[in-house]
Amino acid sequence: MARRFVNPAFCAVVASVALILAGVRPPAMLLAPLDTITLVAALPTMSAIAMFTARRNTMPEYAVGFVLVGTLCSLFTLTAVSALVF
């Protein structure tokens, strides 16, 4: 059985969340991956669905509407997440 590599960014995020829940301010070294992952999570994610529906021709207009709504919502979520994290 091969040994699996543990992602250091994942370990930093888990350690940061544990420290935050314990009421302790994590060191800046641990917060850098957490900030990046938080911003990536706030980005819109639906653009691939529009490509899949266009290829299969199953209501592509509906999917494009979802992409538009998701992108508009991301303007607010990115602003809110950036204000909370930074």
MIGURO-38883 format. One record per atom (N, C-alpha, C): residue in one letter; atom name; z, x, y. Coordinates in steps of 0.05 Angstrom, whole numbers, plus 5000, padded with zeros to 4 digits. Atoms other than C-alpha are relative to their C-alpha. Layout:
BEGIN
R  res  atom     w     u     v
R    A    CA     Z     X     Y
...
END
This chain:
BEGIN
R  res  atom     w     u     v
R    M     N  5000  5017  4976
R    M    CA  5000  5000  5000
R    M     C  5000  5018  5025
R    A     N  5002  4984  4976
R    A    CA  4979  5029  5067
R    A     C  5021  4992  5021
R    R     N  4981  5005  4978
R    R    CA  5028  5036  5124
R    R     C  4985  4988  5024
R    R     N  5012  5012  4977
R    R    CA  5013  4992  5183
R    R     C  5011  5012  5026
R    F     N  4992  4988  4974
R    F    CA  5015  5019  5254
R    F     C  5011  4978  5017
R    V     N  4988  5019  4982
R    V    CA  5061  4982  5302
R    V     C  4991  5006  5028
R    N     N  5010  4997  4973
R    N    CA  5031  4971  5370
R    N     C  5023  5005  5020
R    P     N  4977  4994  4982
R    P    CA  5076  5004  5423
R    P     C  5002  4980  5023
R    A     N  4999  5020  4979
R    A    CA  5056  4952  5475
R    A     C  5015  4975  4990
R    F     N  4985  5023  5012
R    F    CA  5082  4897  5428
R    F     C  5030  5006  5000
R    C     N  4972  4992  5000
R    C    CA  5147  4935  5420
R    C     C  5012  4999  5028
R    A     N  4990  5001  4973
R    A    CA  5154  4942  5495
R    A     C  5004  4971  5010
R    V     N  4997  5028  4991
R    V    CA  5142  4868  5506
R    V     C  5024  4987  4986
R    V     N  4977  5011  5014
R    V    CA  5193  4849  5453
R    V     C  5026  5010  5012
R    A     N  4976  4988  4988
R    A    CA  5244  4897  5482
R    A     C  5005  4989  5028
R    S     N  4997  5010  4973
R    S    CA  5231  4872  5553
R    S     C  5010  4971  4999
R    V     N  4991  5028  5002
R    V    CA  5239  4799  5533
R    V     C  5029  4999  4991
R    A     N  4973  5000  5010
R    A    CA  5303  4815  5495
R    A     C  5019  5008  5023
R    L     N  4983  4992  4978
R    L    CA  5332  4851  5556
R    L     C  5001  4979  5022
R    I     N  5000  5021  4979
R    I    CA  5311  4796  5604
R    I     C  5018  4977  4991
R    L     N  4983  5022  5010
R    L    CA  5344  4743  5559
R    L     C  5029  5008  5000
R    A     N  4972  4991  4999
R    A    CA  5407  4786  5557
R    A     C  5010  5003  5028
R    G     N  4992  4998  4972
R    G    CA  5408  4788  5633
R    G     C  5000  5028  5011
R    V     N  5002  4972  4991
R    V    CA  5392  4862  5639
R    V     C  4972  5004  5010
R    R     N  5027  4993  4989
R    R    CA  5335  4887  5683
R    R     C  4988  5022  4983
R    P     N  5013  4979  5016
R    P    CA  5286  4925  5638
R    P     C  4990  5023  5018
R    P     N  5011  4978  4985
R    P    CA  5263  4994  5660
R    P     C  4970  4995  5006
R    A     N  5028  5004  4992
R    A    CA  5195  4998  5695
R    A     C  4981  5008  4978
R    M     N  5017  4991  5021
R    M    CA  5166  5035  5636
R    M     C  4994  4977  4980
R    L     N  5004  5022  5018
R    L    CA  5176  4973  5593
R    L     C  4986  4976  5012
R    L     N  5012  5023  4987
R    L    CA  5151  4924  5645
R    L     C  4970  5002  5004
R    A     N  5029  4996  4995
R    A    CA  5081  4954  5653
R    A     C  4983  4984  4979
R    P     N  5016  5016  5018
R    P    CA  5053  4925  5588
R    P     C  5005  4970  5002
R    L     N  4993  5028  4997
R    L    CA  5090  4860  5600
R    L     C  4984  4987  5023
R    D     N  5016  5010  4977
R    D    CA  5056  4851  5668
R    D     C  4971  4996  4992
R    T     N  5028  5001  5007
R    T    CA  4987  4865  5639
R    T     C  4996  4976  4981
R    I     N  5004  5021  5019
R    I    CA  4996  4817  5581
R    I     C  5004  4973  5013
R    T     N  4995  5025  4986
R    T    CA  5024  4763  5627
R    T     C  4975  4992  5017
R    L     N  5024  5006  4984
R    L    CA  4963  4768  5673
R    L     C  4977  4992  4982
R    V     N  5021  5007  5018
R    V    CA  4915  4766  5615
R    V     C  5004  4972  4988
R    A     N  4994  5027  5010
R    A    CA  4950  4704  5588
R    A     C  4994  4979  5020
R    A     N  5005  5020  4979
R    A    CA  4940  4669  5655
R    A     C  4970  4997  5006
R    L     N  5029  5002  4995
R    L    CA  4864  4680  5655
R    L     C  4988  4976  4984
R    P     N  5013  5022  5015
R    P    CA  4817  4624  5634
R    P     C  4989  5010  4974
R    T     N  5008  4992  5027
R    T    CA  4799  4625  5560
R    T     C  4978  4983  4988
R    M     N  5018  5019  5013
R    M    CA  4749  4569  5549
R    M     C  4970  5007  5002
R    S     N  5029  4995  4995
R    S    CA  4683  4604  5567
R    S     C  4985  5004  4974
R    A     N  5014  4997  5026
R    A    CA  4666  4620  5494
R    A     C  4993  4973  4988
R    I     N  5005  5026  5011
R    I    CA  4670  4546  5476
R    I     C  4974  4989  5011
R    A     N  5026  5010  4989
R    A    CA  4612  4530  5523
R    A     C  4977  5013  4987
R    M     N  5022  4987  5014
R    M    CA  4569  4582  5489
R    M     C  4996  4989  4972
R    F     N  5002  5011  5027
R    F    CA  4585  4554  5420
R    F     C  4988  4972  5000
R    T     N  5010  5028  4999
R    T    CA  4571  4482  5440
R    T     C  4971  5000  5008
R    A     N  5029  4999  4992
R    A    CA  4505  4501  5474
R    A     C  4983  5009  4976
R    R     N  5016  4990  5023
R    R    CA  4482  4538  5411
R    R     C  4997  4978  4979
R    R     N  5002  5021  5020
R    R    CA  4498  4479  5366
R    R     C  4991  4973  5012
R    N     N  5009  5024  4985
R    N    CA  4477  4427  5419
R    N     C  5019  4977  4995
R    T     N  4981  5021  5003
R    T    CA  4541  4387  5412
R    T     C  5016  4997  5026
R    M     N  4988  5007  4974
R    M    CA  4560  4360  5482
R    M     C  5005  5025  5017
R    P     N  4995  4976  4984
R    P    CA  4550  4425  5522
R    P     C  5009  4993  5028
R    E     N  4991  5007  4973
R    E    CA  4560  4388  5588
R    E     C  5030  4995  5001
R    Y     N  4972  5005  5003
R    Y    CA  4629  4366  5565
R    Y     C  5015  5027  5000
R    A     N  4987  4974  5002
R    A    CA  4647  4438  5547
R    A     C  4999  5015  5026
R    V     N  5002  4986  4974
R    V    CA  4621  4465  5614
R    V     C  5020  4988  5019
R    G     N  4980  5012  4984
R    G    CA  4666  4414  5648
R    G     C  5028  5011  4995
R    F     N  4974  4988  5007
R    F    CA  4726  4441  5610
R    F     C  5002  5029  5011
R    V     N  5000  4973  4990
R    V    CA  4707  4512  5630
R    V     C  5005  4999  5030
R    L     N  4996  5003  4971
R    L    CA  4703  4490  5703
R    L     C  5029  4993  5006
R    V     N  4972  5008  4996
R    V    CA  4771  4456  5700
R    V     C  5019  5023  4994
R    G     N  4983  4978  5008
R    G    CA  4802  4515  5664
R    G     C  4999  5023  5021
R    T     N  5003  4979  4979
R    T    CA  4774  4564  5716
R    T     C  5014  4992  5026
R    L     N  4986  5010  4975
R    L    CA  4799  4521  5774
R    L     C  5030  5001  4996
R    C     N  4971  4999  5005
R    C    CA  4868  4516  5742
R    C     C  5010  5029  4999
R    S     N  4991  4972  5001
R    S    CA  4869  4592  5732
R    S     C  5005  5011  5028
R    L     N  4994  4991  4973
R    L    CA  4866  4601  5807
R    L     C  5029  4995  5007
R    F     N  4972  5006  4994
R    F    CA  4934  4568  5811
R    F     C  5019  5015  4981
R    T     N  4982  4986  5018
R    T    CA  4963  4598  5748
R    T     C  5001  5030  5005
R    L     N  4999  4971  4994
R    L    CA  4942  4669  5766
R    L     C  5017  5005  5025
R    T     N  4984  4997  4976
R    T    CA  4973  4659  5835
R    T     C  5030  4997  4994
R    A     N  4972  5004  5007
R    A    CA  5038  4631  5806
R    A     C  5011  5022  4983
R    V     N  4991  4979  5018
R    V    CA  5043  4683  5751
R    V     C  5003  5026  5016
R    S     N  4998  4976  4984
R    S    CA  5029  4739  5800
R    S     C  5024  5000  5019
R    A     N  4977  5002  4982
R    A    CA  5082  4713  5848
R    A     C  5026  5004  4984
R    L     N  4976  4997  5016
R    L    CA  5133  4709  5792
R    L     C  5004  5028  4988
R    V     N  4998  4974  5014
R    V    CA  5117  4775  5758
R    V     C  5002  5023  5020
R    F     N  5001  4977  4981
R    F    CA  5102  4820  5818
R    F     C  5017  4993  5023
END
